[in-house]
Amino acid sequence: MNLNEVQICGHVGRDAELRQTQGGQALAKFSVAINQSYKDGKTGDWVERPPLWIDCTAWGSLSEQACRDCHKGANVWVIGKLAVNEWTGQNEQKHKDYEVVVRRLALLAPPLKDVNYHASGLGPPPEASEPGDLGPPIDMDDNPLSPLK
């Protein structure tokens, strides 16, 4: 049996960029940051780790959805398949990178700057955070959308 399915939840790192192939097919490229911080079992303190950045490509009608929903800071859930791109660069050096080819995309939360806090009754917006701060770690065990429940 073989299975190639990837599910990631994280924050969009850059706005989706719409492109077209030479044949006229639409695609959108964006990146998602996955928080890798964890709670130390001995001390109970959060251990900070740099985020894991995943490149994503949405094709066809999904590219339109990606351009509408995937703005920097938005929290998204991406389901797709892992793909590898290989090429030979200068000096015949071989290169390889990986991406998720999007099959399903869900906007879990818009970027904080897009939320109308006064109209929503949520009170004042949270304090501005440091650039690159992705907020508290996501506990996937508490995710109500998890297919494992």
N, C-alpha and C positions, 0 to 999 in steps of 0.2 A: 504494500500500500504506500502511496505517496500523497503528501498533503502540502500545499503551499498556500497558507493563509496567515496573514499578519493582521493583528488588531492593535492599534495604538490610541491612547488618549493623551493629549498634551496641549500645549499652547502654540499657536501659529507664530513662527519667528519672523516671517516677512509676508507681506500681502501676496496673494496668488497672482501670478503673472500669466496673462493669456497670450498664447502663441498659436501659430498655424504651421502645419507641415507644408512642404512644397506641394503636396496633393490637396491642400485645403482643409485638412482635418484639424479641428480645434483641440488644444490641450492647455492645461494650466499647471504650472509648477509652483510649489510652495514647500516650506519646511515646517516641521513640528518638533518642539523641544519636549523631551520627556524627563521629568524630574527624577533623579536617581538617589536623592537623599533617603536615609533610612534611620530608624530609631535603634540605638545601641541597646542590646538586650541586657547588658550589665549595668550601665549607668542611667539608661532611660533618656539620654540626651540625643538630639537629632544630629546626625553626622552629615555635613554638607558634601555633596559631590557635584561636579559639573554636570549640566544637563546633557543628555544624549540627543543629538540632532539627527532627524530622519528626513530625507528628501522624499517628496511625494509628487506623483504626476497623475492628474485626472484627465481623461479623454472624453471627447464628444460632449453630450449634455451635462455630464458631471463637471466638465471644465467651467461651464456657466455657473453651476452651483458653487464651485470652489471660489470663483471670482466674487460671487455675491457674499459668501459666508466666511471665507478665510482671509481675515485681516489680522495684522500683527496684534497678538495678545488674546485673540479669540481662543476659547477652549473647544477643541474638536475631538471627535471620535472617528477614526479612519479604519476601514476594513479593506483589505486588498491583498495583493500577492507580491512577494519579494521578487525583484528583477535585478539582474546584473548588467552593467554596461561595461564593455571592454574595448580598449583602443590602444593603439601604438602611438606614442608621442615622439618628441625629438630624440635623436640618438637611439632610435629603435627601442626606447624604454616602454614596457607594457604597463598599462594602467587599468584599474578596475574600480568601479564604484557601484553602490547598491541604492535602490530606491523602492518605495512602495508604489505599485500601480493601483490606484484607487478603484475599488468596486462599489463601495458605499461610503457616504460621508454624512456626518451629523454634527450640527452646531450645538454644543452643550451649553455654552455661555458666550455672549459677545464680549469684545474687548471692554474693559472697565470704562474707558472714555465714551463708549457708545450707550451706556446704561443711563436712563433718565431716572436718577435716584428720587427726585422730588415727586414725580408722577407715580412712581412705583410704590411709594410709601416706605422705602428702605432707609430713609434718613440721609444724612450727608454721605458723600462718597468717602471711601477709605483714603488714608494718607497716601501720597505718592510714594512709590517704592524706588529703590535703586534700579538703574537700568539693568536689564537682564534678570531681575528678580522674578521668579515664576510663582511666587507664593508658597504656601505650605505644601509639603509633599502630598501626593494623591495616594490614598489607601485604596487599592483596587479591591480589597476584600469587602469594603463598604460601598462599592459601586452598585447601585440598583440596576444598572444596565448590563452588568456582567452576565455573559451567557452561561457561566459556570454555576449560577444559583438556580 
